[in-house]
Amino acid sequence: MKKTTHFQLLLLCIFAMVCMPVFLSGQVLKIWNGSSSNNWNTPANWTPAGVPGEDDSVDIPADVLIWPTISTNDAKVYDISIKPGASLEVFNTGRLTINGGFSLNGIGMTLGNEGTVINRGDIYITKPYANGILFADYGIYNVGSSSTFINYPSGRLYIDNETDGIVNQGMFTNEGLITIGGAANVQPNAIVNSGTFNNNNCPALIDIVSPSATISNSSTFDNSGTILSNSLNGGSIGNNTGAVSYTHLTLPTKRIV
């Protein structure tokens, strides 16, 4: 039998540290099991039992019979990871606040999505700082070509305190409101797209408040809605039939954190 050397064990430990999610001490990892219903607020639907709190990390796997939905305005967690084949839906009466971040493969993120996220309500990405240190690089990270994020006309996304607001490698569709940097700065990029990004239909609005945040696009970015930005360098937008303004307008949107 081949012996494992101390050097090989060290390499294995380093690999595990880099590739496994990194959480802050004191956090509880809550894994969705869906054993009772699709209700986020049912304690039995989580392992260990109990509804996640604002200091907890959430993992939503694919190997369950039913996935969670949020219909109330009190869901608060530290970070969320949606695995390939899994999904999360926020109803129009729901609000999800995510106030931290985790590191996966050396990349910090607050909401990491490898599956499907559907938002008809409000999602707030508010405080991705750990003990005063920037912990999350990306607010919403659509990881891989099979990832899908849909923000319906009633949906509102608020993203603050990030290096990049939205990083999309899959399919991202906005038909509602996205406000980036409305309460705290996001820079250098509001949106980084290497997949397909659609800002569609009349209500669709991307409001980039941060003065230096740009759109970085290397793939397909279609706009038939409205994009407002403070930046003089807005990046490249293909197939634009909507309005893109680099003189930012203050909108009557209200944040509730």
C-alpha positions as CSV (number, residue, x, y, z in Angstrom):
1,M,0.0,0.0,0.0
2,K,1.3,3.4,-1.0
3,K,2.1,5.6,2.0
4,T,0.8,9.2,2.2
5,T,3.7,11.6,3.0
6,H,3.4,14.6,5.3
7,F,3.9,16.8,2.3
8,Q,0.9,15.1,0.5
9,L,-1.2,15.6,3.6
10,L,-0.3,19.3,3.7
11,L,-1.3,19.7,0.0
12,L,-4.6,18.0,0.7
13,C,-5.3,20.3,3.6
14,I,-4.4,23.4,1.5
15,F,-6.7,22.1,-1.3
16,A,-9.6,21.6,1.2
17,M,-9.1,25.1,2.6
18,V,-9.2,26.7,-0.8
19,C,-12.1,24.8,-2.3
20,M,-14.4,24.5,0.6
21,P,-16.6,27.4,1.7
22,V,-15.1,29.5,4.5
23,F,-17.4,30.7,7.2
24,L,-16.8,33.0,10.2
25,S,-16.5,31.5,13.6
26,G,-19.8,31.3,15.5
27,Q,-21.8,30.9,12.3
28,V,-24.2,28.0,11.9
29,L,-24.5,26.3,8.5
30,K,-28.2,25.6,7.9
31,I,-29.0,23.1,5.2
32,W,-32.4,23.0,3.6
33,N,-34.1,19.5,3.7
34,G,-37.7,20.4,2.7
35,S,-39.0,17.5,4.8
36,S,-42.2,19.3,5.9
37,S,-43.1,21.9,3.2
38,N,-41.7,24.6,1.0
39,N,-42.0,27.2,3.8
40,W,-38.8,28.9,4.7
41,N,-40.1,29.6,8.2
42,T,-40.8,26.0,9.1
43,P,-38.1,24.8,11.6
44,A,-38.3,21.2,10.5
45,N,-37.3,22.1,7.0
46,W,-33.8,22.8,8.1
47,T,-30.8,20.8,9.3
48,P,-30.0,21.4,12.1
49,A,-33.7,22.1,13.0
50,G,-34.5,25.8,13.2
51,V,-35.2,28.7,10.9
52,P,-31.9,30.4,9.8
53,G,-31.0,33.7,11.5
54,E,-29.0,36.7,10.4
55,D,-25.7,35.1,11.6
56,D,-26.3,31.8,9.8
57,S,-25.1,30.5,6.4
58,V,-27.6,28.8,4.2
59,D,-27.1,25.9,1.8
60,I,-29.8,24.9,-0.6
61,P,-29.0,21.5,-2.2
62,A,-30.6,19.8,-5.2
63,D,-31.2,16.4,-3.7
64,V,-34.5,17.3,-2.0
65,L,-38.2,16.9,-3.1
66,I,-39.1,20.5,-2.7
67,W,-37.2,23.8,-2.5
68,P,-37.8,26.9,-0.3
69,T,-40.1,29.9,-0.9
70,I,-40.1,33.1,1.1
71,S,-43.4,34.9,1.6
72,T,-42.8,37.0,4.7
73,N,-40.6,40.1,5.3
74,D,-38.4,38.8,8.0
75,A,-36.0,36.4,6.4
76,K,-32.4,37.4,7.3
77,V,-29.2,35.4,6.8
78,Y,-25.5,35.9,6.6
79,D,-25.0,34.3,3.1
80,I,-26.7,31.8,0.8
81,S,-25.4,29.1,-1.6
82,I,-27.9,27.6,-4.1
83,K,-26.4,24.4,-5.6
84,P,-26.8,23.2,-9.2
85,G,-30.3,22.0,-9.8
86,A,-31.7,23.7,-6.7
87,S,-33.9,26.8,-6.5
88,L,-35.1,29.6,-4.3
89,E,-38.1,31.8,-4.8
90,V,-39.1,35.0,-3.0
91,F,-42.8,35.8,-3.4
92,N,-44.1,39.4,-3.9
93,T,-44.9,39.6,-0.2
94,G,-41.4,38.3,0.8
95,R,-38.2,40.1,1.8
96,L,-34.8,38.5,2.1
97,T,-31.9,40.4,3.7
98,I,-28.3,39.0,3.3
99,N,-25.7,40.8,5.4
100,G,-22.5,38.9,5.0
101,G,-20.6,36.6,2.6
102,F,-18.6,33.4,2.2
103,S,-15.5,32.4,0.2
104,L,-15.6,29.6,-2.3
105,N,-12.6,28.7,-4.4
106,G,-11.0,32.0,-3.3
107,I,-13.9,34.2,-4.4
108,G,-16.0,36.0,-1.8
109,M,-19.8,36.3,-2.5
110,T,-22.9,37.1,-0.6
111,L,-25.5,35.1,-2.8
112,G,-23.9,32.3,-4.8
113,N,-26.3,30.8,-7.3
114,E,-25.5,27.7,-9.3
115,G,-29.2,26.9,-9.7
116,T,-32.3,29.1,-10.1
117,V,-33.4,32.2,-8.1
118,I,-36.8,33.7,-8.8
119,N,-37.5,37.1,-7.1
120,R,-40.9,38.7,-7.1
121,G,-40.3,40.6,-3.8
122,D,-37.3,42.3,-2.2
123,I,-33.8,41.1,-1.8
124,Y,-31.3,43.3,0.2
125,I,-27.6,42.7,0.1
126,T,-26.6,45.1,2.7
127,K,-23.5,44.6,4.9
128,P,-20.8,42.3,3.4
129,Y,-18.2,43.3,5.9
130,A,-16.7,41.0,8.5
131,N,-15.1,42.9,11.4
132,G,-14.5,46.0,9.3
133,I,-12.9,44.0,6.4
134,L,-14.4,43.6,3.0
135,F,-15.4,39.9,3.0
136,A,-17.5,39.5,-0.2
137,D,-16.2,40.4,-3.6
138,Y,-19.5,39.8,-5.4
139,G,-23.0,40.6,-4.3
140,I,-24.9,38.2,-6.6
141,Y,-22.8,35.6,-8.3
142,N,-24.5,33.5,-11.0
143,V,-22.0,30.7,-11.2
144,G,-21.7,28.7,-14.4
145,S,-23.7,28.6,-17.7
146,S,-26.6,26.7,-16.1
147,S,-27.3,29.3,-13.4
148,T,-30.5,31.4,-13.8
149,F,-31.7,34.5,-11.9
150,I,-35.0,36.1,-12.8
151,N,-36.1,39.4,-11.2
152,Y,-39.8,39.8,-12.1
153,P,-41.6,43.2,-12.5
154,S,-42.6,43.3,-8.9
155,G,-39.0,42.3,-7.8
156,R,-36.5,44.7,-6.3
157,L,-32.8,44.1,-5.7
158,Y,-30.7,46.4,-3.6
159,I,-26.9,45.8,-3.6
160,D,-24.4,47.7,-1.5
161,N,-20.8,47.4,-0.2
162,E,-19.4,45.1,-2.9
163,T,-16.5,45.1,-5.3
164,D,-18.8,43.9,-8.1
165,G,-22.6,44.1,-7.6
166,I,-23.7,41.4,-10.0
167,V,-21.4,38.8,-11.7
168,N,-23.3,36.7,-14.3
169,Q,-21.9,33.7,-16.1
170,G,-25.3,32.2,-16.9
171,M,-28.8,33.8,-17.6
172,F,-29.8,36.9,-15.7
173,T,-33.2,38.5,-16.5
174,N,-34.4,41.8,-15.0
175,E,-37.9,43.0,-15.5
176,G,-38.1,44.9,-12.2
177,L,-35.8,47.2,-10.2
178,I,-32.1,46.8,-9.5
179,T,-30.4,49.5,-7.4
180,I,-26.7,49.2,-7.1
181,G,-24.8,51.4,-4.6
182,G,-27.8,53.2,-3.3
183,A,-26.8,53.1,0.4
184,A,-23.0,52.3,0.2
185,N,-20.5,52.3,-2.6
186,V,-20.0,49.5,-5.2
187,Q,-16.9,49.6,-7.3
188,P,-15.3,49.1,-9.8
189,N,-18.2,47.2,-11.5
190,A,-21.9,47.4,-11.0
191,I,-22.4,44.4,-13.4
192,V,-19.9,42.0,-14.9
193,N,-21.5,39.8,-17.6
194,S,-19.9,36.9,-19.4
195,G,-23.2,35.1,-20.0
196,T,-26.6,36.5,-21.1
197,F,-28.0,39.5,-19.3
198,N,-31.5,40.8,-20.3
199,N,-32.9,44.1,-19.0
200,N,-36.3,43.7,-20.5
201,N,-39.7,45.4,-20.8
202,C,-41.0,48.8,-19.8
203,P,-40.7,48.5,-15.9
204,A,-37.1,47.1,-16.1
205,L,-34.7,49.6,-14.5
206,I,-31.1,49.3,-13.5
207,D,-30.2,52.2,-11.2
208,I,-26.4,52.4,-10.8
209,V,-26.0,55.0,-8.0
210,S,-22.2,54.4,-7.3
211,P,-20.3,57.2,-9.0
212,S,-17.5,55.0,-10.4
213,A,-19.3,51.6,-11.0
214,T,-19.5,50.5,-14.6
215,I,-20.9,47.7,-16.7
216,S,-18.3,45.2,-17.9
217,N,-19.8,43.0,-20.7
218,S,-17.9,40.4,-22.7
219,S,-21.0,38.5,-24.0
220,T,-24.7,39.2,-24.6
221,F,-26.3,42.2,-22.9
222,D,-29.7,43.1,-24.2
223,N,-31.5,46.3,-23.0
224,S,-35.0,47.3,-23.8
225,G,-35.6,48.9,-20.4
226,T,-33.8,51.8,-18.7
227,I,-30.3,52.0,-17.3
228,L,-29.3,55.0,-15.1
229,S,-25.7,55.6,-14.2
230,N,-23.4,58.2,-12.6
231,S,-20.4,56.7,-14.5
232,L,-19.1,58.3,-17.7
233,N,-17.7,54.9,-18.7
234,G,-20.7,52.6,-18.8
235,G,-19.2,49.6,-20.6
236,S,-20.6,47.9,-23.6
237,I,-24.3,47.1,-24.1
238,G,-25.4,45.1,-27.1
239,N,-28.8,45.1,-28.8
240,N,-29.9,48.3,-27.0
241,T,-33.4,49.5,-27.8
242,G,-34.1,51.1,-24.4
243,A,-32.7,54.2,-22.6
244,V,-29.2,54.4,-21.2
245,S,-28.5,57.6,-19.4
246,Y,-25.1,58.6,-17.8
247,T,-26.6,61.6,-16.1
248,H,-28.0,60.0,-13.0
249,L,-31.5,60.8,-11.8
250,T,-32.6,60.4,-8.2
251,L,-35.5,58.1,-8.0
252,P,-38.2,58.0,-5.3
253,T,-37.2,54.5,-4.1
254,K,-37.3,53.7,-0.4
255,R,-35.0,51.3,1.3
256,I,-36.2,49.3,4.3
257,V,-33.4,47.5,6.1
